[in-house]
């Protein structure tokens, strides 16, 4: 099963509301992130939360690995694997 977690779930994992293992221990589930996660991260950087970028990217990496979801056209959603890490 493919699952797209809202950014707020990642925040809850970071704040220990949920355990990362609660998600990773579910057999057969693949988690995906999207540009929305990155956009929210970039918007949050202006709030001067120390370590936000590193923490969020680490959370995305831990939950989603390299699985990325993107909308190719208004009616086509694609799944991709990201092979290179770039800085933002």
WORA-V672468 format. One line per field, one symbol per residue. ss: DSSP state (H for helix, E for strand, C for the rest). phi: phi as a letter, one per 40 degrees, with the letter a starting at -180 (. if undefined). psi: psi as a letter, one per 30 degrees, with the letter a starting at -180 (. if undefined). Layout:
ss: ???
phi: ???
psi: ???
//
This chain:
ss: CEEECCHHHHHHHHCCCCCHHHHHCCCCCEEEEEHHHHHHHHHHHHHCCCCHHHHHHHHHHHHHCCEEEEEEECCEEEEEECCCCCCC
phi: .bbbccdccccccccgcbcdcdcccccgbbbbbacccccccccccccfcdgddccccccdcccbfbcbbaccbdbbbbbabcbbbbcb
psi: kkkjkkefeeeeeeggelkefeeffjkgkkkklafeeeeeeeefffghjkgeeeeeeeeeeeefcgjkkljelfgjklklkkfkkll.
//
